Amino acid sequence: MAAWALAPSAGRAAWVLETPSQPAGPYYAPFRPLSIDNDLVFIPGGDGPAKGTLLHLSGRVLDQWGRPIPEARVEIWQANSHGRYNHPRHADSRIPLDPNFQGFGHDATDGDGSYSFRTVKPGPYADNPGWTRPPHIHFAVFPPKGPTWTTQMYFAGEALNDDDFLLNGISDG
């Protein structure tokens, strides 16, 4: 079994902790996505940038020994700043859709395993009456060799993190 690592761009650790695997969730968009790049904030022909707090995400995809994995496809998908996904399963939502937010993007890692995205901070959303998901961004990594791997990125300090069973289901190990 492979151990993929999404590591910060700044510096290289002597050892690499495996980034935990998490589910892709119901809003993954493998069908004809609006995005053809790593910029989720700008849609060609749109009437402006997406609403919300602008984020510049960057990192590296490394193997379990800390070596970069070049030419891996990295995909992200997420809710907009209001907490709505641009996905048919979220179509009946009363949460506003942002026509300038793509919600899905991809990049390919370079020789150093680096990738980057421009997006907005996602809003929380009610997954069911008893559970509100905290802001999070989904990642899928498709390495040139090896299995596809998915995880989710959370935001430190969010009150909803304390009650999210997916986040709290990650062992400290």
C-alpha positions as CSV (number, residue, x, y, z in Angstrom):
1,M,0.0,0.0,0.0
2,A,1.3,3.4,-0.9
3,A,1.6,6.3,1.5
4,W,1.1,9.6,-0.2
5,A,1.9,12.9,1.5
6,L,0.7,16.4,0.8
7,A,3.5,18.4,2.3
8,P,4.0,22.2,2.7
9,S,6.1,23.8,0.0
10,A,8.5,25.5,2.4
11,G,11.3,23.1,3.2
12,R,11.6,19.4,3.3
13,A,11.2,17.3,6.4
14,A,13.7,14.5,7.2
15,W,10.6,12.2,7.5
16,V,7.1,12.3,6.1
17,L,3.9,11.7,7.9
18,E,1.3,10.1,5.8
19,T,-1.6,12.4,5.1
20,P,-4.8,10.5,6.2
21,S,-7.1,9.2,3.6
22,Q,-10.7,10.6,3.8
23,P,-13.8,9.9,1.6
24,A,-14.4,11.8,-1.6
25,G,-17.9,12.6,-0.5
26,P,-21.1,12.9,-2.5
27,Y,-20.1,16.0,-4.4
28,Y,-17.1,14.8,-6.4
29,A,-17.5,16.0,-10.0
30,P,-15.9,13.5,-12.3
31,F,-18.3,14.6,-15.1
32,R,-17.4,17.4,-17.5
33,P,-16.2,20.0,-14.9
34,L,-16.3,23.7,-15.6
35,S,-12.6,23.9,-14.7
36,I,-9.8,23.3,-17.0
37,D,-7.1,24.7,-14.7
38,N,-6.1,25.3,-11.1
39,D,-7.9,28.7,-10.7
40,L,-11.4,28.2,-9.2
41,V,-12.0,31.9,-8.7
42,F,-12.1,33.0,-12.3
43,I,-14.4,31.6,-15.0
44,P,-13.6,32.9,-18.6
45,G,-16.6,35.0,-19.7
46,G,-17.8,35.4,-16.1
47,D,-18.7,38.8,-14.7
48,G,-16.0,38.9,-12.0
49,P,-14.2,36.8,-9.5
50,A,-15.9,34.4,-7.1
51,K,-17.1,35.8,-3.8
52,G,-15.3,35.0,-0.6
53,T,-11.9,35.1,1.1
54,L,-9.2,34.4,-1.5
55,L,-6.9,31.4,-0.8
56,H,-3.7,30.5,-2.5
57,L,-3.1,26.8,-1.8
58,S,0.2,25.1,-2.6
59,G,2.0,22.0,-1.5
60,R,3.9,19.0,-2.6
61,V,3.0,15.4,-3.3
62,L,5.7,13.1,-1.9
63,D,6.1,9.4,-1.5
64,Q,6.6,7.7,1.9
65,W,10.3,8.4,1.8
66,G,9.9,12.1,1.1
67,R,10.7,12.0,-2.6
68,P,8.7,14.2,-4.9
69,I,6.1,12.6,-7.2
70,P,6.2,14.5,-10.5
71,E,3.3,14.5,-13.0
72,A,0.7,13.5,-10.5
73,R,-2.8,15.0,-11.2
74,V,-4.1,16.8,-8.1
75,E,-7.8,17.7,-8.1
76,I,-9.7,19.8,-5.6
77,W,-13.4,20.3,-5.2
78,Q,-15.3,22.3,-2.6
79,A,-18.3,24.3,-1.6
80,N,-18.4,28.0,-2.4
81,S,-18.1,30.7,0.2
82,H,-21.8,30.3,1.1
83,G,-21.4,26.5,1.6
84,R,-22.9,25.2,-1.7
85,Y,-21.4,22.8,-4.1
86,N,-21.8,23.3,-7.9
87,H,-23.1,19.7,-8.2
88,P,-26.4,18.1,-9.3
89,R,-26.8,16.5,-5.8
90,H,-26.7,19.9,-4.2
91,A,-29.1,21.4,-6.8
92,D,-32.1,21.6,-4.5
93,S,-30.2,23.5,-1.9
94,R,-31.5,26.9,-0.7
95,I,-27.9,28.0,-0.3
96,P,-26.9,30.5,-3.1
97,L,-24.8,29.3,-6.0
98,D,-22.0,31.6,-7.0
99,P,-21.9,31.8,-10.8
100,N,-18.3,32.9,-10.8
101,F,-17.0,30.0,-8.7
102,Q,-16.0,26.8,-10.5
103,G,-15.9,24.5,-7.4
104,F,-13.5,22.1,-9.1
105,G,-10.0,22.4,-10.3
106,H,-6.9,20.4,-11.1
107,D,-3.1,20.9,-11.4
108,A,-0.2,18.6,-12.3
109,T,2.8,18.4,-10.0
110,D,6.1,19.6,-11.3
111,G,9.5,17.9,-11.0
112,D,9.6,18.9,-7.3
113,G,6.1,17.4,-6.6
114,S,4.7,21.0,-6.2
115,Y,1.1,22.0,-7.1
116,S,-0.9,25.2,-6.5
117,F,-4.5,26.4,-6.6
118,R,-6.3,29.7,-6.3
119,T,-9.7,29.4,-4.6
120,V,-11.9,30.8,-1.9
121,K,-12.5,29.6,1.7
122,P,-15.5,27.3,1.6
123,G,-18.5,27.9,3.8
124,P,-20.0,25.3,6.1
125,Y,-23.1,23.4,5.1
126,A,-25.7,21.2,6.7
127,D,-25.1,17.6,5.5
128,N,-28.2,16.4,7.4
129,P,-30.4,17.9,10.2
130,G,-27.9,16.8,12.9
131,W,-24.6,17.5,11.2
132,T,-23.1,20.6,9.8
133,R,-19.8,20.1,7.9
134,P,-17.0,22.6,8.8
135,P,-15.3,24.4,5.9
136,H,-13.1,21.9,4.1
137,I,-11.5,21.2,0.7
138,H,-11.4,17.8,-0.9
139,F,-8.2,16.5,-2.6
140,A,-7.7,13.6,-5.0
141,V,-4.2,12.6,-6.1
142,F,-3.7,10.5,-9.3
143,P,-0.1,9.5,-9.3
144,P,1.5,8.3,-12.6
145,K,2.0,4.9,-10.8
146,G,0.0,3.7,-7.9
147,P,-3.5,4.0,-6.5
148,T,-5.7,7.1,-6.5
149,W,-5.8,8.7,-3.0
150,T,-8.3,11.2,-1.5
151,T,-8.3,13.4,1.6
152,Q,-9.9,16.6,3.0
153,M,-8.2,19.7,4.2
154,Y,-9.7,21.5,7.2
155,F,-9.2,25.0,8.7
156,A,-7.7,25.3,12.1
157,G,-9.8,27.2,14.7
158,E,-13.2,26.4,13.1
159,A,-15.7,25.7,15.9
160,L,-17.5,23.1,13.7
161,N,-14.3,21.1,13.6
162,D,-15.0,19.8,17.2
163,D,-18.2,18.1,16.1
164,D,-17.2,16.8,12.7
165,F,-17.1,13.0,12.9
166,L,-15.0,12.7,9.7
167,L,-12.3,15.0,11.0
168,N,-12.4,13.5,14.5
169,G,-12.3,10.0,13.1
170,I,-8.6,10.6,12.1
171,S,-6.3,8.9,14.5
172,D,-3.4,11.0,15.9
173,G,-1.0,8.4,14.4
